[in-house]
């Protein structure tokens, strides 16, 4: 998978191997300017490691 250094940096990414993924919930609490705000988003957090071809394979 390609991991960008900055959001939207499609030309400057580094290749990595996907090693894990977790379901997460992001919450945005109410603030002083928007007291009624309480938003929730479900997403995946992806964990990457290693450069492709430079890791040990399990037997």
N, C-alpha and C positions, 0 to 999 in steps of 0.2 A: 504494500500500500504506500501511497505517497503522503508524506507528512510535511505540510507547509510551514515555513518559518513564521509567516504572518498570515492572517486571514485573507483569503483571496489571492495569495501569491502562488498561482498555478505554474509559473515558470521556474520558481526557485524552491522546489520541494526535494526532500531526500527520501530515498526508498527505504522501507523498513518492513519487517515481518510482523503481521498481526498475531499477538500472543494471547489476548483475552478481550472480553467485552462485558460490560455490566449495564443493566438497566438502572437509570437514575431518575429522580424527580427534582426539578429545579423549581424553587419557590421564590416569588418576588413579593415581599410583604408590603403592607400599607406604609406610606410615607406621609410627611407633613403636608405635601402638596397634593397628594392623591390618597386620602384616608380610606377610600372604598376599595383600593386596589388589593387584590389577593389572587395573583395568577399562579398557575401551575403548568409545567410542561414536562412531559415524559420524553426521555432521550436515551441514547446509548453513549457510554464513554468507552472509547476504544483504546487499548493499550498496545503499543508497538515497541519492538526491540530488535536489535541486530540489523545488519545490512544483509540483504538477500545473498545466499550462498556462503556466508561467513559465520555459520553457526553449526553446532553439532547436531546430527540427526540421531534420534532415538531408534534403537533396534526393535 
